[in-house]
Structures are given as C-alpha cells and as structure tokens.
Amino acid sequence: MKEKIHPEYKEVLVHCACGTTWKTKSTKSELRLEICSNCHPFFTGKSKLVDTAGRVERFQKRYAKSVKGAESAKSAESAKSTAASA
C-alpha cells in the first residue's frame, strides 16, 4: 500500500440519541446516531403497532363495493340479453 494516501483509521466513541455509547473504529473523529440496536423497535421487540386492521377493513369495503357494482352490472346485462332474446 502506498503511504500518506489513506485516511487515518482511529478508535472513536459512538453516541446514540437514546444515550447509549460504545467504541468502534472509523475515519471520522466522532459518530452520532439517531437510533441504534438498543432502541430500534425491530431489535427490542417493542414495535409500534400500526393500524393495519383498519387499513384492511377499508380495503375490503372498497373492494366489496367494486365487486357488488360489477356483479350488479353483469346481472343487469344478463337480464337485458334475456329480455332481448325472448
């Protein structure tokens, strides 16, 4: 490796917004994070529940309306074709 072209790789202190700190190595002098593995919901198991049930129900209502509309249109067409053929 060539000398004097690589950045200095030193031990630094990492700070998270939750207050956790640890040491690692980096080319930067200090690292500050908003979220780490100690406070991230995926790793802690304390995930925030999203109202997915409400979303699903809303989708089902919309889908039911479109299916009912399509079924009523088909039944109306079949009634017209039956009346026309008679």
Secondary structure in CASP SS format (residue, H / E / C, confidence):
PFRMAT SS
TARGET T0000
AUTHOR 0000-0000-0000
METHOD secondary structure of the structure
MODEL  1
M C 1.00
K C 1.00
E C 1.00
K C 1.00
I C 1.00
H C 1.00
P C 1.00
E C 1.00
Y C 1.00
K E 1.00
E E 1.00
V E 1.00
L E 1.00
V E 1.00
H E 1.00
C E 1.00
A C 1.00
C C 1.00
G C 1.00
T C 1.00
T E 1.00
W E 1.00
K E 1.00
T E 1.00
K E 1.00
S E 1.00
T C 1.00
K C 1.00
S C 1.00
E C 1.00
L E 1.00
R E 1.00
L E 1.00
E C 1.00
I C 1.00
C C 1.00
S C 1.00
N C 1.00
C C 1.00
H C 1.00
P H 1.00
F H 1.00
F H 1.00
T H 1.00
G C 1.00
K C 1.00
S C 1.00
K C 1.00
L C 1.00
V C 1.00
D C 1.00
T H 1.00
A H 1.00
G H 1.00
R H 1.00
V H 1.00
E H 1.00
R H 1.00
F H 1.00
Q H 1.00
K H 1.00
R H 1.00
Y H 1.00
A H 1.00
K H 1.00
S H 1.00
V H 1.00
K H 1.00
G H 1.00
A H 1.00
E H 1.00
S H 1.00
A H 1.00
K H 1.00
S H 1.00
A H 1.00
E H 1.00
S H 1.00
A H 1.00
K H 1.00
S H 1.00
T H 1.00
A H 1.00
A H 1.00
S H 1.00
A C 1.00
END
